[in-house]
Amino acid sequence: MGQGSGERAFAELLRQTAAPWQDLLEGPVPQGAGIQRAFMLARLAKHYRLSVMGCAHPEILQAHGISASASPPEVTPETLTVKQPFVQLPQWAPDAGS
């Protein structure tokens, strides 16, 4: 999950709530480091089933309720596979004029 304070706080939030972490989307919004990551994961889990495939240490993700496997994904017609998510998914970039 990571060694930084935000990553550790994210992992702790996932430990405190059960997958799919919908408690984070209801009631008072938790405060502090790691909440944005946990909130986005809960929003994703509300509409999609996340599986991380081809992962070097799947047991770390599995311990936090995230489906993970060291093997490559088995592709089915309904599978969306994103091989390079940080390159292919939309990203915010500051306006060149600002």
C-alpha positions as CSV (number, residue, x, y, z in Angstrom):
1,M,0.0,0.0,0.0
2,G,3.0,2.2,0.5
3,Q,5.3,3.5,3.2
4,G,4.4,7.2,3.3
5,S,2.1,8.7,5.9
6,G,-0.8,9.0,3.3
7,E,-0.4,5.4,2.1
8,R,-0.3,4.1,5.7
9,A,-3.4,6.2,6.6
10,F,-5.2,4.8,3.4
11,A,-4.4,1.3,4.5
12,E,-5.7,1.9,8.0
13,L,-9.0,3.4,6.6
14,L,-9.5,0.3,4.5
15,R,-8.8,-1.9,7.6
16,Q,-11.4,0.1,9.6
17,T,-14.2,-0.5,7.0
18,A,-15.3,-3.6,5.1
19,A,-15.0,-3.9,1.4
20,P,-16.6,-2.4,-0.7
21,W,-16.0,0.5,1.8
22,Q,-19.4,2.1,1.3
23,D,-19.4,3.4,4.9
24,L,-16.9,6.0,3.7
25,L,-19.6,7.3,1.3
26,E,-22.3,7.7,3.9
27,G,-22.5,9.8,7.0
28,P,-19.7,12.2,8.2
29,V,-16.7,12.3,5.9
30,P,-13.6,11.1,7.6
31,Q,-10.8,13.6,7.8
32,G,-7.0,13.3,7.4
33,A,-4.4,11.7,5.2
34,G,-5.4,8.8,3.0
35,I,-9.1,9.7,2.8
36,Q,-9.1,10.8,-0.8
37,R,-7.6,7.4,-1.9
38,A,-10.1,5.4,0.2
39,F,-13.0,7.6,-1.0
40,M,-12.1,7.1,-4.7
41,L,-11.7,3.3,-4.1
42,A,-15.1,3.2,-2.5
43,R,-16.7,5.2,-5.4
44,L,-15.1,2.8,-7.9
45,A,-16.3,-0.3,-5.9
46,K,-19.9,1.1,-5.9
47,H,-20.1,0.7,-9.7
48,Y,-17.3,-1.8,-10.6
49,R,-15.6,-4.9,-9.4
50,L,-11.9,-4.2,-9.1
51,S,-9.3,-6.9,-9.6
52,V,-5.6,-6.2,-9.8
53,M,-3.9,-8.8,-11.9
54,G,-0.2,-9.5,-12.5
55,C,0.6,-8.0,-9.1
56,A,4.0,-8.7,-7.5
57,H,2.5,-9.0,-4.0
58,P,-1.2,-9.7,-4.2
59,E,-1.4,-10.7,-0.5
60,I,-0.9,-7.1,0.5
61,L,-4.0,-5.9,-1.5
62,Q,-6.0,-9.0,-0.5
63,A,-5.4,-8.2,3.2
64,H,-7.3,-4.9,2.6
65,G,-10.2,-6.5,0.8
66,I,-9.0,-5.9,-2.8
67,S,-9.1,-8.8,-5.2
68,A,-5.6,-9.4,-6.5
69,S,-3.6,-12.1,-8.2
70,A,0.0,-12.6,-9.4
71,S,-1.3,-14.2,-12.6
72,P,-2.3,-12.3,-15.7
73,P,-6.0,-11.6,-16.1
74,E,-8.4,-14.0,-17.7
75,V,-10.1,-11.9,-20.3
76,T,-13.9,-12.2,-20.8
77,P,-16.2,-10.1,-23.0
78,E,-17.1,-7.9,-20.1
79,T,-13.5,-7.4,-18.9
80,L,-12.0,-3.9,-19.2
81,T,-8.2,-4.3,-19.1
82,V,-6.1,-1.2,-18.6
83,K,-2.4,-2.1,-19.1
84,Q,-1.0,1.3,-18.3
85,P,-3.7,3.1,-16.3
86,F,-1.7,6.2,-15.5
87,V,-1.0,6.8,-19.2
88,Q,-4.4,5.8,-20.7
89,L,-6.9,7.2,-18.2
90,P,-7.7,11.0,-18.2
91,Q,-5.5,13.0,-16.0
92,W,-5.7,16.6,-14.8
93,A,-3.1,18.9,-16.2
94,P,-2.8,22.6,-15.3
95,D,-3.9,25.0,-18.1
96,A,-0.9,26.2,-20.1
97,G,-2.1,29.8,-19.7
98,S,-2.1,29.7,-15.9
